[in-house]
Amino acid sequence: MRYTVVLVPDEEDGGYVAYVPSLPGVVAQGETIPEALAMAEDAAHGYVDILVKDHQEVPTEGAGVVVGSIGVMMPPLASVP
């Protein structure tokens, strides 16, 4: 099964944080994108293994999953007296 992974640069510690939105709580970190992806994959495997062992439903990603980005206009800064 394949899952979407969201990678976010870690501004504080460097590297990348990887989230798997369809698997709540699956978060991993790596110094590089490939490392973060590998860590997320490992965490996702562990998460799914626990669900299967506990006889719980394993979340799936439907065809409706869309990943994109948006732009947000920033308001002008208020002048300080």
ZAVEXNU-145070 format. One record per residue: residue number from 1; residue in one letter; chain; x, y, z of N, C-alpha, C in turn. Coordinates in steps of 0.1 Angstrom, whole numbers. Layout:
ATOM, NUM, a, A, X, Y, Z, X, Y, Z, X, Y, Z .
...
END
This chain:
ATOM, 1, m, A, 8, -12, 0, 0, 0, 0, 9, 12, 0 .
ATOM, 2, r, A, 5, 23, -7, 12, 35, -8, 5, 46, 0 .
ATOM, 3, y, A, 13, 55, 6, 8, 66, 14, 15, 79, 10 .
ATOM, 4, t, A, 8, 90, 11, 14, 103, 8, 23, 107, 20 .
ATOM, 5, v, A, 34, 112, 18, 43, 117, 28, 45, 132, 26 .
ATOM, 6, v, A, 44, 140, 36, 46, 154, 36, 59, 157, 42 .
ATOM, 7, l, A, 68, 164, 35, 81, 167, 41, 82, 182, 43 .
ATOM, 8, v, A, 86, 186, 55, 87, 200, 59, 102, 202, 64 .
ATOM, 9, p, A, 108, 213, 59, 122, 216, 64, 121, 219, 79 .
ATOM, 10, d, A, 130, 214, 87, 130, 216, 101, 139, 229, 103 .
ATOM, 11, e, A, 132, 240, 105, 140, 253, 106, 148, 253, 119 .
ATOM, 12, e, A, 144, 246, 130, 151, 247, 142, 163, 238, 143 .
ATOM, 13, d, A, 161, 225, 139, 172, 215, 140, 179, 212, 127 .
ATOM, 14, g, A, 174, 217, 116, 179, 213, 103, 173, 200, 98 .
ATOM, 15, g, A, 175, 196, 86, 170, 184, 81, 155, 185, 77 .
ATOM, 16, y, A, 147, 174, 78, 134, 174, 74, 125, 166, 83 .
ATOM, 17, v, A, 113, 170, 85, 103, 163, 92, 93, 157, 82 .
ATOM, 18, a, A, 90, 144, 84, 81, 138, 74, 68, 133, 82 .
ATOM, 19, y, A, 57, 137, 76, 43, 133, 82, 36, 124, 72 .
ATOM, 20, v, A, 29, 115, 77, 20, 106, 69, 6, 109, 73 .
ATOM, 21, p, A, -1, 118, 66, -14, 123, 70, -24, 112, 72 .
ATOM, 22, s, A, -24, 101, 64, -34, 90, 65, -31, 81, 77 .
ATOM, 23, l, A, -20, 82, 83, -16, 74, 94, -13, 83, 106 .
ATOM, 24, p, A, -23, 87, 114, -22, 97, 125, -11, 93, 134 .
ATOM, 25, g, A, -2, 102, 137, 9, 100, 146, 22, 95, 140 .
ATOM, 26, v, A, 21, 92, 127, 34, 88, 121, 41, 100, 116 .
ATOM, 27, v, A, 52, 103, 124, 60, 115, 121, 75, 110, 122 .
ATOM, 28, a, A, 83, 114, 113, 97, 110, 114, 106, 122, 110 .
ATOM, 29, q, A, 119, 121, 112, 128, 131, 109, 141, 125, 103 .
ATOM, 30, g, A, 147, 133, 94, 160, 129, 88, 168, 141, 84 .
ATOM, 31, e, A, 181, 139, 83, 190, 150, 79, 188, 154, 64 .
ATOM, 32, t, A, 184, 144, 56, 182, 146, 42, 168, 141, 38 .
ATOM, 33, i, A, 163, 145, 26, 150, 140, 21, 150, 125, 21 .
ATOM, 34, p, A, 160, 118, 14, 159, 103, 14, 159, 97, 28 .
ATOM, 35, e, A, 167, 103, 37, 167, 97, 51, 153, 100, 58 .
ATOM, 36, a, A, 147, 111, 56, 134, 114, 62, 124, 104, 56 .
ATOM, 37, l, A, 124, 102, 43, 115, 93, 37, 117, 79, 42 .
ATOM, 38, a, A, 129, 74, 44, 132, 61, 49, 127, 59, 63 .
ATOM, 39, m, A, 129, 70, 71, 125, 69, 85, 109, 69, 86 .
ATOM, 40, a, A, 103, 77, 77, 88, 77, 76, 83, 63, 72 .
ATOM, 41, e, A, 89, 57, 63, 85, 44, 58, 86, 34, 69 .
ATOM, 42, d, A, 97, 34, 77, 99, 25, 88, 89, 28, 99 .
ATOM, 43, a, A, 86, 40, 102, 75, 43, 112, 62, 39, 107 .
ATOM, 44, a, A, 59, 40, 94, 46, 36, 89, 44, 21, 89 .
ATOM, 45, h, A, 55, 14, 86, 55, -1, 87, 52, -5, 102 .
ATOM, 46, g, A, 58, 1, 111, 56, -2, 125, 42, 1, 129 .
ATOM, 47, y, A, 36, 12, 125, 23, 16, 128, 13, 6, 122 .
ATOM, 48, v, A, 14, 2, 110, 5, -7, 103, 7, -21, 110 .
ATOM, 49, d, A, 19, -25, 114, 20, -38, 121, 13, -38, 133 .
ATOM, 50, i, A, 13, -28, 141, 5, -27, 154, -10, -28, 151 .
ATOM, 51, l, A, -14, -20, 141, -29, -21, 138, -33, -35, 134 .
ATOM, 52, v, A, -25, -42, 126, -28, -56, 122, -28, -65, 134 .
ATOM, 53, k, A, -18, -64, 143, -17, -73, 154, -29, -70, 164 .
ATOM, 54, d, A, -34, -58, 164, -45, -55, 173, -58, -56, 166 .
ATOM, 55, h, A, -58, -62, 154, -70, -65, 146, -78, -52, 144 .
ATOM, 56, q, A, -71, -41, 141, -78, -28, 138, -77, -26, 123 .
ATOM, 57, e, A, -86, -17, 118, -86, -14, 104, -74, -6, 100 .
ATOM, 58, v, A, -68, -9, 89, -56, -2, 84, -61, 9, 75 .
ATOM, 59, p, A, -58, 22, 78, -63, 33, 69, -57, 31, 55 .
ATOM, 60, t, A, -66, 35, 45, -61, 35, 31, -63, 49, 26 .
ATOM, 61, e, A, -56, 52, 15, -57, 65, 9, -65, 63, -4 .
ATOM, 62, g, A, -76, 70, -5, -84, 69, -16, -79, 77, -28 .
ATOM, 63, a, A, -85, 75, -39, -81, 82, -52, -83, 97, -51 .
ATOM, 64, g, A, -90, 102, -41, -93, 116, -39, -82, 124, -32 .
ATOM, 65, v, A, -71, 118, -29, -61, 125, -22, -54, 134, -31 .
ATOM, 66, v, A, -53, 147, -28, -47, 157, -36, -36, 164, -27 .
ATOM, 67, v, A, -25, 166, -33, -14, 173, -26, -11, 186, -35 .
ATOM, 68, g, A, -11, 197, -29, -8, 209, -36, -3, 220, -27 .
ATOM, 69, s, A, -2, 232, -32, 2, 243, -24, -6, 255, -27 .
ATOM, 70, i, A, -7, 265, -18, -14, 277, -20, -6, 289, -17 .
ATOM, 71, g, A, -9, 300, -22, -2, 313, -19, -11, 321, -10 .
ATOM, 72, v, A, -6, 328, 0, -14, 336, 9, -8, 350, 9 .
ATOM, 73, m, A, -16, 360, 5, -12, 374, 6, -10, 378, 20 .
ATOM, 74, m, A, 1, 384, 23, 4, 390, 36, -1, 404, 37 .
ATOM, 75, p, A, -9, 407, 47, -13, 421, 49, -1, 430, 51 .
ATOM, 76, p, A, -2, 443, 47, 9, 452, 50, 10, 454, 65 .
ATOM, 77, l, A, 23, 456, 70, 25, 457, 84, 19, 471, 88 .
ATOM, 78, a, A, 13, 471, 100, 8, 484, 106, 19, 492, 110 .
ATOM, 79, s, A, 18, 505, 107, 29, 514, 111, 29, 516, 126 .
ATOM, 80, v, A, 41, 517, 131, 43, 518, 146, 45, 533, 149 .
ATOM, 81, p, A, 36, 538, 158, 38, 553, 161, 51, 556, 167 .
END
